[in-house]
Structure formats: structure tokens, C-alpha cells
Amino acid sequence: MSDTIKYLLEEERIPKSWYNIQADLPQPLAPVLHPGTKQPIGPDDLAPLFPMALIQQEVTTEREVEIPEPVREIYKQWRPSPLFRARRLEKVLDTPARIYYKYEGVSPAGSHKPNTAVAQAFYNKEAGIKRISTETGAGQWGSSLAFAGAFFGLEIKVFMVRVSFNQKPYRKALMEAYGATCVASPSNETQSGRAILEQRPDHPGSLGIAISEAVEVAAQNADTNYALGSVLNHVLLHQTVVGQEAMLQMEMANDYPDVIVGCTGGGSNFAGIVFPFLGEQLRGGKKVRVVAVEPAACPSLTRGKFAYDFGDTAHLTPLVKMHTLGSTFTPPGFHAGGLRYHGMAPLVSHVQDLGLIESVGLHQKGCFAAGVQIARSEGILPAPEANHAIKGAIDEALKCKEEGVSRAILFNFCGHGHFDMQAYMDYFADKLVDQDYDPQELAMALAGLPSVPA
Amino acid sequence: MSDTIKYLLEEERIPKSWYNIQADLPQPLAPVLHPGTKQPIGPDDLAPLFPMALIQQEVTTEREVEIPEPVREIYKQWRPSPLFRARRLEKVLDTPARIYYKYEGVSPAGSHKPNTAVAQAFYNKEAGIKRISTETGAGQWGSSLAFAGAFFGLEIKVFMVRVSFNQKPYRKALMEAYGATCVASPSNETQSGRAILEQRPDHPGSLGIAISEAVEVAAQNADTNYALGSVLNHVLLHQTVVGQEAMLQMEMANDYPDVIVGCTGGGSNFAGIVFPFLGEQLRGGKKVRVVAVEPAACPSLTRGKFAYDFGDTAHLTPLVKMHTLGSTFTPPGFHAGGLRYHGMAPLVSHVQDLGLIESVGLHQKGCFAAGVQIARSEGILPAPEANHAIKGAIDEALKCKEEGVSRAILFNFCGHGHFDMQAYMDYFADKLVDQDYDPQELAMALAGLPSVPA
């Protein structure tokens, strides 16, 4: 058998609609609540932040949401993305498993994030918006929105978690090359930022704080909207192009996944590859085992509480029911900035609550070892976030070896690591530590969850 | 008309052979001379450095050289690479020109370099070699050979020009992730390196010095060969997959280039896209105008002498006839390390001498402006080397606008700039200077050319 097996789709097979798992769920999502009244919010409550088209996508239960032609047009720049059979990795592992990966690093920003960035920029442009404010952790999302903004002539303002901002000056440079502006968060530009800096001028920042800042800017400026790179239903919806393509490509391979593995931070790359397959199962089709891999140091799915919580630290967002570590939880420093969020997408939380997926927490050193192993066998150096999915997939493949069974394992290789080389240098210099979260901090953060009447 | 026009070939249309322009040249290349005897060298003289298969490719005049199946197999990981019509850039420039670019940044190392790295690793492995030593400037070549070495289980030792080594720690990290070792050149590990460090301990290095070091290591170790990432005939030969694919893709576009633009350092990405089209012309087919773009600060084609010279600084290599600035010439610091070589590929030099191509020297700031322009219109951030080709192509497109004619312009977008963000930061901070070469230094370096009896 050939060593490089790449399944490529024709351009016209880029999906024409996004798949909405809300159509197939046995129980609907819990409603989003207003933080003041604790009553379900309506579309108008979100209108200061999002264009109406995205608000509708947030709540629709239609199974298929049409992808606007200008969005598909830009998708063509890098989509359909390839699906590979990891033959060389299989040989190195000496496993009977059939390992497949969908590679989203082919996008110009280097990850799956442009799938939703382009869509969000499009709808905002259509709504007459001039500027979008957003947050970014590792920088994958910020540079993806910057890329999309350049295509639609939108001004992009990015609040980047300070610790990542300092670790990754090159991500900022990439955003600027695309014409965006990027500041470290907490910043002096917002009330939320200033409040935190007053208490602690050297605060390392968090996604929760950066979200507060970006939301504040959008809420106060009529020509400015807010965009989020993960967590929300419409973001996960846009990512389903990944899984829909992967289904067609698995068909080309004449195979079907027994297990799907994805890494989870906010949940969007995971949902992107998983939901189309889960939908198939929910409609009575083939069953698939699904494993969400998260950092052991920021374990919302494995150690969090399934409860109503704020999406940000300053409590400017509505309340959503999700697996959460508490909005004040600050995970220890580790090198997958994209996975350092206190919450989990409501839809991902919900499918775990329904027993449709499993989750596991892994430490970073083993994940980096897996990343190096795949770089040397498959040739692509992964982002630290993707390393979690890779380690999860390798563990599944080694289980196959132990049990002497051949299973098809599919994972989402959500991005390359070209902007994460400092992390690899630290790994090779043995400077990485497998830190755990602080149980006391977690207990405190969970104790601070907002009370919501049943 | 659609805004994203991407021409993708089926996998089976990856070329089955490399195209050798030596078969179609009206006059043969000048022979390579032994540095001592000044007589033409034979295959045995090169045997300490290269496997015989590559030595044969260096001199063959067969038009087609078969690509071994294991090499094509690895090419499939990222080939065929896409050809884009730059519609958005055309609109921004408001030009009647039809601009096409072949994008080689899709390879795992981010440039065209793996096209030859994989081939060279294969032939060395076949010949029983355990280790390859090489030099690298910007790091594109070093990381490509590291990538190829990982696939064939070869040890890779890279001497990286010190100034780039210091500017780009992340390129080194990438090489190490692929399992290679990388040291700054001049180093203490070789006689050539030590000799230079004795004279000037803070020497910034040059490609010529790094080549000396790599050649020395290969010459002294029976299990070690040397590999070069550009300049040599067999390297240019391997790159012709680029132009061959582009020909098929221009056919899909129902168009043919009036002008082809490439950037030139050693000449390999340029030859890769240009030679298949030039061959067509030489065999009586369509004519094409060809423009080589080089840095004004290292102007081998526009200001060098077409003469016999050494490929390296310590004069360990044979003498080749090429456009050269003299092997002791050190260009001023600028941000396209891949274009900082004193010489030019003999084949590229020869076709310029035959009047088949034009050349132009450009300053870096204008090239970076062009790079930012294409990032914001086409979405891909280019390497500083590629920016030279882009600026050249934009200049041609603006000429079309001035003249009110529509010409088809094709250029080689040879790599992305993910590892060159410091250069972009310097550009945005207005820290870049359009330095020229020192005419006195050039005169001295040219005066030092070896004398070769006619």
C-alpha cells in the first residue's frame, strides 16, 4: 500500500450548507439567560453585539443553514482541506489501527478558525458594521479574523491575552500584516481592563478578561460588533464544514471512523469534525465513539460543573449553561493558549451531558512528545492545541495494538505550529512542567457560580 | 467572474519526470573545473560529496529524468500545489493584467525547497549514506532537508549563517523538531569555520562560509554526504515539477503566460517555474518573456561578472561558470537571507547569457510593501524572498495598466513568511533600510576571481 494517502475533494464538494446539530438533539439546549433578570433572552438582547443573521443562527433548529456564496468563494482559497491516512505514523506505532486526520492547517491563518471568521465577517459587513472587536488567546483566532477582515474591508480590533501577547509577538505581527490592531489584555482601553490593572498591574490576562474588553468596546460603539472564535452555537455551526468534508473523504477511503478524537478549548474544532458524524448517529445511522481531549490543567469537561455561568470575567455576557470551572478560574500557564478557557461550548457540554461523548484530560509534555512524533512521521509540525488531539489519537491506536484489533481513528489536526516554536524550544530544553490546576482555586471559582432559579 | 480561482490538478498529474533544460539549450553549459588543475572534472571528483545518481543528473543531457516512485510518493503529501488567479490583487491594482501565481508554501516546510530535499535524501539513502551535511541561509532549505531526512531516517547536520541563526531561532527549532541538528556558521566544528573565527570572532557568516563548513564535514566522513539547496543543475532539475504543473494549470485556465517572474538567490525556485516554459520556447513553441528579480544589495545577475568562480568562501568547491559577485563578497544585511548568495546557478547564468531572460534588482522596502499588499488581498503572507517576485509581478501589472493592455503574468510564490515575522515587524516599525552593496567591496571581490586559462 502507498505511504502517502491523501483524500482530496473537488472544489464543488465544499459543503453548500452548515450542519446544525440542534435539529437532531433528543433534548434541546437550555435557554440563554439575561444576567440581570435571569430570564431567557431574546434576539434584541444580543443585537448590540451581533448581526441579526448570526443571532438567528444561534437559535435556529433548522438542520441545514445555507452557506452564502461569498463565504464559499473565500473558503475555496484553501478548502476542501485534505484528509490523510497516517500510514507512516501507523508504522512507527506498529498498530493495526487505521489512523486518519483532517488537516485544517492549510488555511492562510494556519488553523480551522477562518471557517467561522470569514462567515462572521461576511454577516457583519452585510449588516453595515465597520469594525469588529474580539479577543484571542494563542492568536489563531485573532489572526483568522484579521485575515477575514482584510477580505471584507472591516477594521479588526483584537484584545490578546497578555501572557500570549508576550510569548508570541509574531502572532501580533501577522494580525498587523493583515491590517488589524492588537493590544495586550488587560489593557487601559476599557473599564474592565483598567479595573483589573488597578488591582494587579502585571496581570497575565485570561480569555475571560479579554472577552470582557472586546464586548465592552462593541457594546459602546454603534458601528462596532463583537465576534467570538469559539463557544457559541453559530461558531460551532460554521466549523461543521470540517466534519462534512471528512464524511465525504472517509467515504472515498471506503471506511468509517470507529473513534473520533478532537481537542477542546472552547469546543469549535471538536464540534466541527464531530457533529456531522454525531448527527448521523442521532438520526439512526452508524454509531461512533467520540473522545474530547482537554488539558488536565484546564479541565472544564472532566472536572467542571455543568451549570449556568458567565462567558467572561467582568460578567458582561449572558448566562449560558455549560461545563465550567467558574469564570474567575485562571488556569496555570501552559503552552496551548487556545485551550485555556474556563468554560466549554454549551452544545459540546450538552452532548456530553447526554452521554454522546467522552472526555479526557492530558498533560502537556506527553502531548508535545506526540506532536514531535507526528512531525517526524507525517511531516507536519502541529500547534500545541492540536497535540492534544494527536496524543489522544495515538493513545487510541496503542489500545488497538494492545487489544490486537484494527479500528478506524479519525482526528482533527486543527492547525500547524509555525507560531508556537518557543513552546517546542521549551519542550526540547526540558523546561515544560506538567502543572495541575489548583484544586482550591477551582473550588473557590465554582463556589462563585451565579445562582439561577430552577 | 468568481473571486477565488484556484486551479488544482489531480494527484496522478504530479509529473512523472523532471524536465532537463540541458537537452534543449542551443549551446551547452561551460564545464565545471577542478580548482587545482583547472581541467574539467569527472564524476569521481564529486563522489566524496554526492551519490552517483545525483552526479549523473548534474551532467545528463536527457530531456526527461524519471522521478523515483518513493519521491513522488512523498510529493503527494502536498503536491500538486495550487495555481491561483490573483483576482483580488488585480482589482486592488485596477489592472487589466491577468495575474497568476503558483503557490509552493503548501509544503510542510513552507516553501519549494522540499521538492529537491526529498529527492536528494532519497538518492543518498539509496547510496547507503547515513548523514547529510548542508548549509542554510534563511532556514527554508535547512528545515526542508530536516523534513526529508526524517522521512528517510537520515541524520541531518545544518550549518546556518550566523546572522540568520540569531534572527530566526524558530527555524532552528523547526529543524530540531524534525530531528536535525543545527549550528551557527562560522562554527568551531570545522577548520574553515575556525579560520574565520580567529580573524573575526563575531563574523556574521555568509552562505559561502556555511557551504565551506558543510563540504568539509562531508569530505572528511565516508558515511556523510553534502547537499546543496540551490545553484547546482540537479537541484534546479528537481524544481521543475513546479513549472510542469504550472503549465498544466495554465492550460486549465485556458491561458498562457506572456511574462513569468521569479525571485533569484541561488536560482532554484526561479528555474523551477521558468525552465519548462523556456524549454517549450526553445523547441519552437510559444515565446515567453522572463524576468528574474534579485535584491539590489546582492545583484549577481545585474551587476556580477559571468566568470568562473568558487561556490564557497574557503575555496573547497570546484570552479563553475556563473554570474558572480566574487566568493569573498558579503552583501549588506537585508531580510531575504535566501537571496544573499554571491553567485547564481550556472544554468540560470547561462540562459541570461544566451539572452533568454532579463533581470532586475529591487530594494527590500518596496518588496515588503508588495508582500503586505498581497497578504491583504490574497490572504497569504509571503516570505521576504517571495516578496521580490511579487513586487516584480506587480510592477509588470502596473505596466499593463499604463499601457492599457492585458497580459498574463505568472509568478512563483515560493514560500510563506511564518518564520519571517521579525522582518515584517521591522518593516512596520520603519526600521528597514534600502541599503546598497558597497561598490568598492564588489570591485575587490571581483578582482579576486580565480584566473582560468581560456
Interface residues (C-beta under 8 A of the other chain):
Chain A: S2 D3 T4 K6 L8 E11 P70 E73 I74 K76 Q77 F84 R88 V106 P108 G110 F147 A150 F151 P169 Y170 A173 L174 E176 A177 Y178 G179 V372 A375 R376 S377 E378 G379 I380 L381 H418 F419 M421 Q422 Y424 M425 F428
Chain B: S2 D3 T4 K6 L8 E11 P70 E73 I74 K76 Q77 F84 R88 V106 P108 G110 F147 A150 F151 P169 Y170 A173 L174 E176 A177 Y178 G179 V372 A375 R376 S377 E378 G379 I380 L381 H418 F419 M421 Q422 Y424 M425 F428
